[in-house]
């Protein structure tokens, strides 16, 4: 009995020890888990700030919704901009969640015979890059102010600016995505497109097929780790030797106005393995090559208003210098003395070609394009135009190979030329 009882007591003691050890283990795990949670709570905001929200100074107070500037803020600002006689504001489409995507068009009366250039700018593709939108705001302010610079820009340019391209992402506080959690920057060759990409691309197509195609397209972003502004330069492997020189000329023209605040052209070189067929600039190059100076501009993080002034001033003056525009009256001997339709180039062409024509007086103009059977496939122009020289891009990406004819009709004048599409 003694041995049996002793065994029972020993066995019971072992069970008690085992139970105690298990309890201690549970307590230890809970303590460790609590410690991990405490660390996570303390460190997570820093990780998020470094990885997803790259804005440095803009993100230091996470209590501020929408990275400090939301869709309601934009709507309020639009009402202020509407007061300017130089601005027209239109919705070009809607986001996934139905928010309007707003585009500002800024131009002057332009009652002259001088060439006019179209510039397209879109900002805040990535919601956390607030500085890209703030820079677009400062550009708008320069464009509408009563100053020699503002007057020259309105007189010789048409600017289209989308200050908040991804409003859903802004309101959802996503770092880089829209409401479908898609990075719009990488959606330009993915079908079907996200609605935001579809809206902007359709607008750009409309411009490119008009008598006044886009000459410069700037994709505004923000790099939270950069000490200076910079452009993303495209290597010759993804573009051409000519475009490389054009980029150098453009970036240098901008940088000349703020040498200490903008990196040189070779700071960030991309496309060394070719055009990635992903971005807006990829789309511009694939369809229009050297005819459009399409670049990404990266704004460094700052809360200094003077930095935005310097960036905007440099960009606008650089655009003027790159296109060699002056405020002086140009020699009117360059203006046309008759109606003329010129041979498209290149010809034969692959996907797109340029068509140019001249009109010597203001009149109603029709430019139409037919296939070999005489069926009209496009009508790029049907409107009143001032006297001057004009150029359009004929995009035949969705048309079959073959012979096409384009016809210019002005007053009692008609002229036809032949173009050959070979893909």
C-alpha positions in Angstrom: 0.0 0.0 0.0 2.8 2.3 0.9 4.5 1.8 -2.5 1.3 2.1 -4.4 0.3 5.3 -2.5 3.8 6.7 -3.0 3.6 6.0 -6.7 0.2 7.7 -6.8 1.6 10.8 -5.0 4.7 10.9 -7.3 2.5 10.6 -10.3 0.2 13.4 -9.0 3.2 15.6 -8.3 4.5 15.1 -11.8 1.1 16.0 -13.2 1.0 19.2 -11.1 4.5 20.2 -12.2 3.6 19.5 -15.8 0.5 21.6 -15.5 2.5 24.4 -13.8 5.1 24.3 -16.6 2.3 24.5 -19.2 0.8 27.5 -17.4 4.1 29.2 -17.2 4.7 28.5 -20.9 1.3 30.1 -21.8 2.0 33.1 -19.7 5.5 33.4 -21.3 4.0 33.3 -24.8 1.4 35.9 -23.9 4.1 38.2 -22.5 6.2 37.7 -25.7 3.2 38.3 -27.9 2.3 41.5 -25.9 5.9 42.7 -26.3 5.8 42.0 -30.1 2.5 43.9 -30.3 3.9 46.9 -28.4 6.9 46.9 -30.7 4.7 46.7 -33.7 2.5 49.5 -32.6 5.6 51.7 -31.9 7.5 50.8 -35.1 4.8 50.2 -37.7 4.1 53.9 -38.4 7.8 54.4 -39.1 7.8 51.4 -41.4 4.7 52.7 -43.2 6.2 56.1 -43.5 9.4 54.7 -45.0 7.9 52.2 -47.4 4.4 53.3 -48.5 4.2 56.9 -47.6 7.4 58.4 -49.0 6.6 62.0 -48.4 8.9 62.6 -45.5 7.7 66.0 -44.1 4.2 65.6 -45.5 3.5 62.4 -43.6 4.9 63.2 -40.2 1.3 63.7 -38.8 -0.8 60.7 -39.7 -3.8 62.2 -38.0 -4.1 64.5 -41.1 -6.4 62.7 -43.5 -5.7 62.2 -47.2 -2.0 63.1 -46.8 -3.0 66.6 -45.9 -4.8 67.5 -49.1 -7.9 65.5 -50.1 -10.6 65.6 -52.8 -12.8 68.1 -50.9 -9.8 70.4 -50.8 -9.4 70.1 -54.6 -13.1 70.9 -55.1 -12.8 74.0 -53.0 -9.7 75.1 -54.9 -11.5 74.5 -58.2 -14.1 77.1 -57.2 -11.4 79.6 -56.7 -9.8 78.8 -60.1 -13.2 79.1 -61.8 -13.0 82.8 -61.1 -10.1 83.2 -63.6 -11.1 84.3 -67.1 -8.2 82.2 -68.4 -9.3 78.8 -67.0 -11.9 76.3 -68.3 -12.6 73.3 -66.0 -14.0 70.1 -67.3 -14.4 66.5 -66.0 -12.7 64.1 -68.4 -14.2 61.0 -66.7 -14.7 59.3 -63.4 -12.7 57.2 -61.0 -13.7 53.6 -59.9 -15.8 55.1 -57.1 -17.4 57.7 -59.3 -15.3 60.8 -58.4 -14.8 63.2 -61.3 -11.3 63.6 -62.7 -10.9 67.3 -63.3 -8.8 68.9 -66.1 -8.0 72.6 -66.2 -7.4 74.2 -69.6 -5.5 77.5 -69.6 -5.0 79.8 -72.6 -5.3 83.4 -73.7 -7.2 85.0 -76.6 -4.4 84.0 -79.1 -5.6 86.3 -81.8 -2.4 86.1 -83.8 -0.7 84.0 -86.6 2.1 82.7 -84.4 2.5 78.9 -83.7 0.7 77.7 -80.6 1.8 74.7 -78.6 -0.1 72.2 -76.4 1.3 71.1 -73.1 -0.3 68.3 -71.0 0.4 67.8 -67.3 -1.0 65.3 -64.8 -0.2 64.9 -61.2 -0.9 62.8 -58.1 -1.0 59.4 -59.8 0.4 58.1 -56.5 -1.7 59.6 -53.7 1.1 59.9 -51.2 3.2 62.1 -53.5 1.4 65.3 -52.5 4.3 67.5 -53.6 3.5 66.7 -57.2 0.0 68.2 -56.8 1.3 71.2 -54.9 3.7 71.9 -57.8 0.9 71.7 -60.3 -1.0 74.3 -58.3 2.0 76.6 -58.4 2.3 76.1 -62.2 -1.4 77.1 -62.5 -0.9 80.2 -60.5 2.0 81.3 -62.7 -0.1 80.6 -65.8 -3.0 82.8 -64.7 -1.2 85.7 -63.1 -1.0 89.2 -64.7 2.7 89.2 -65.5 4.9 89.2 -68.7 5.5 85.5 -68.1 1.9 84.6 -67.6 0.8 86.6 -70.7 3.5 85.0 -72.9 2.5 81.5 -71.8 -1.2 82.1 -72.3 -0.5 83.7 -75.7 1.6 80.9 -77.1 0.4 77.8 -75.3 -2.6 75.7 -74.4 -2.0 74.0 -71.0 -4.1 71.1 -69.8 -3.5 70.2 -66.2 -5.0 67.3 -64.1 -4.0 68.1 -60.5 -5.4 65.0 -58.9 -5.4 62.0 -61.3 -6.2 59.3 -58.6 -8.8 60.8 -56.3 -10.0 57.4 -54.9 -6.5 56.5 -53.8 -6.2 59.9 -52.1 -9.4 59.4 -50.1 -8.6 55.8 -49.3 -5.0 56.8 -48.2 -3.4 54.3 -50.5 0.3 54.9 -51.2 0.3 54.2 -54.9 -3.0 52.5 -56.0 -6.5 53.3 -57.0 -9.7 51.9 -55.4 -9.1 48.5 -57.2 -5.6 48.5 -55.7 -4.0 49.0 -59.1 -1.0 51.2 -59.8 -2.3 53.5 -62.5 1.3 54.4 -63.5 1.7 50.8 -64.7 -1.7 50.3 -66.4 -1.2 52.0 -69.8 -0.6 48.7 -71.6 -2.9 46.5 -69.5 -6.4 45.8 -70.9 -9.0 46.6 -69.9 -7.7 49.8 -68.5 -8.6 51.2 -65.1 -11.3 54.0 -65.6 -8.8 56.7 -64.6 -6.3 55.5 -67.3 -9.0 55.1 -69.9 -10.2 58.7 -69.2 -6.8 60.3 -69.5 -5.6 58.3 -72.5 -8.8 59.0 -74.4 -8.3 62.7 -73.8 -4.7 62.5 -74.9 -5.8 60.6 -78.0 -8.3 63.4 -78.8 -5.5 66.0 -78.5 -3.0 64.0 -80.5 -5.5 63.7 -83.4 -6.4 67.4 -83.4 -4.8 70.2 -85.4 -2.9 71.0 -82.2 -1.2 67.8 -80.9 0.5 67.6 -77.5 4.1 68.8 -77.8 5.2 68.3 -74.2 3.7 65.8 -71.7 4.8 65.9 -68.1 4.0 63.2 -65.6 4.4 64.8 -62.2 5.6 62.6 -59.3 7.3 63.1 -56.0 10.4 61.3 -54.6 10.4 61.4 -50.8 14.1 60.4 -50.6 15.4 63.0 -53.1 17.4 66.0 -52.1 16.7 67.8 -55.4 14.1 67.7 -58.2 15.0 65.5 -61.2 13.6 64.1 -64.5 13.5 60.4 -65.4 15.7 60.3 -68.5 15.0 57.6 -71.2 18.0 55.7 -72.6 18.6 55.4 -76.3 18.0 51.7 -76.0 14.3 52.5 -75.4 14.0 55.6 -77.6 16.4 57.0 -80.2 19.6 59.0 -80.6 17.6 62.0 -81.6 15.3 61.8 -78.6 18.3 61.5 -76.2 19.5 64.8 -77.5 16.0 66.3 -77.3 15.8 65.2 -73.6 19.2 66.7 -72.8 18.1 70.0 -74.4 14.8 70.1 -72.5 16.2 69.2 -69.1 19.1 71.6 -69.5 16.7 74.4 -70.5 14.7 73.8 -67.3 17.7 73.3 -65.1 19.2 76.6 -66.3 16.6 78.4 -64.2 17.4 76.5 -60.9 20.8 74.8 -61.2 21.0 74.2 -57.4 17.6 72.7 -57.1 17.4 70.3 -60.1 19.7 67.4 -60.9 21.4 67.1 -64.3 19.9 64.9 -67.0 22.0 61.9 -66.1 20.9 61.6 -62.5 18.2 59.0 -63.2 18.5 57.0 -66.4 15.9 54.4 -67.3 14.9 52.2 -70.2 18.4 50.8 -70.6 16.9 47.5 -71.6 14.3 49.1 -73.9 10.9 50.6 -73.6 9.1 48.7 -70.9 5.6 49.3 -72.4 4.1 50.1 -69.0 4.0 53.9 -68.4 2.4 56.9 -70.0 5.7 57.9 -71.5 6.0 54.4 -72.9 2.6 54.9 -74.6 3.7 58.3 -76.0 6.9 56.9 -77.4 5.3 53.8 -78.9 2.8 55.9 -80.8 4.3 59.3 -81.4 8.1 58.9 -80.9 10.1 62.2 -81.0 7.1 64.3 -81.7 6.2 64.5 -78.0 8.6 65.3 -75.2 7.1 63.0 -72.6 8.9 62.8 -69.3 8.4 62.1 -65.6 9.3 64.9 -63.3 10.1 64.0 -59.6 9.7 66.7 -57.0 11.7 66.4 -53.8 9.8 66.7 -50.5 9.5 70.2 -49.1 7.2 72.5 -47.1 9.0 75.5 -48.4 6.8 77.6 -50.7 9.8 79.1 -52.3 10.9 75.7 -53.6 7.6 75.2 -55.4 8.0 78.7 -56.9 11.5 77.9 -58.1 10.4 74.5 -59.5 7.4 75.9 -61.4 9.3 79.0 -62.6 12.1 76.7 -64.0 9.7 74.3 -65.7 7.6 77.0 -67.4 10.7 79.0 -68.6 12.4 75.8 -69.7 9.4 74.9 -71.8 9.6 78.4 -73.5 13.3 78.1 -74.1 13.1 74.5 -75.4 10.6 75.5 -78.0 12.6 78.6 -78.7 9.8 81.0 -78.1 10.4 84.8 -77.6 8.1 87.6 -76.6 9.2 89.6 -79.7 7.0 89.9 -82.8 8.1 87.3 -85.3 8.7 88.0 -89.0 5.4 87.8 -90.8 7.2 86.6 -93.9 7.0 83.1 -92.4 3.2 83.1 -92.6 1.5 81.3 -95.5 0.4 83.2 -98.6 -2.0 80.4 -99.8 -3.8 77.3 -98.8 -1.4 74.3 -98.9 -1.5 70.6 -97.9 1.8 68.9 -97.5 3.0 65.3 -97.9 2.8 63.4 -94.6 6.0 62.2 -93.0 7.2 59.6 -92.5 5.7 57.9 -95.5 5.3 55.0 -95.7 4.6 55.0 -92.0 4.0 52.5 -89.1 1.1 53.3 -86.8 1.4 57.1 -86.9 2.4 59.9 -89.2 2.4 63.7 -89.3 0.2 65.7 -91.6 0.8 69.5 -92.1 -1.1 72.2 -93.9 -1.3 76.0 -94.1 -4.1 78.5 -94.5 -3.5 82.1 -95.3 -6.7 83.5 -93.8 -9.1 82.5 -91.1 -11.7 80.1 -92.5 -13.7 77.0 -91.9 -11.4 74.0 -92.4 -12.1 70.3 -93.0 -9.4 67.6 -93.0 -10.6 64.1 -93.6 -9.0 60.7 -94.2 -10.3 57.9 -96.5 -9.2 54.3 -97.2 -8.5 53.0 -100.7 -12.3 52.3 -101.2 -13.2 55.9 -100.5 -14.6 55.2 -97.0 -14.0 57.9 -94.5 -12.0 56.5 -91.6 -11.2 59.8 -89.7 -12.0 63.5 -89.7 -9.4 65.1 -87.5 -10.5 68.7 -88.2 -13.9 70.3 -88.9 -13.8 73.8 -87.4 -12.9 77.5 -87.9 -9.1 78.1 -87.7 -7.0 81.2 -87.7 -4.5 81.8 -90.5 -1.2 79.9 -89.9 0.7 76.6 -90.2 -0.9 73.5 -88.7 0.2 70.0 -87.9 -1.7 66.9 -86.7 -0.7 63.3 -85.9 -2.7 60.7 -87.9 -2.8 57.6 -85.6 -3.6 54.5 -87.6 -2.9 52.0 -84.9 -6.3 50.3 -85.3 -6.4 50.5 -89.1 -5.2 47.8 -91.5 -2.2 48.2 -93.8 -2.9 49.8 -97.1 -3.2 53.1 -99.0 -5.0 56.0 -97.5 -5.9 59.5 -98.8 -6.2 62.7 -96.8 -8.1 65.7 -98.1 -8.0 69.4 -97.1 -11.0 71.5 -97.8 -10.9 75.3 -97.2 -13.3 77.8 -98.9 -13.2 76.8 -102.6 -9.8 75.0 -102.2 -9.4 71.2 -102.2 -6.2 69.2 -102.2 -5.6 65.4 -101.7 -2.5 63.5 -100.8 -1.7 59.8 -100.5 -0.3 58.0 -97.4 0.9 54.4 -97.2 0.5 52.4 -93.9 3.0 49.5 -93.5 3.1 48.0 -90.0 
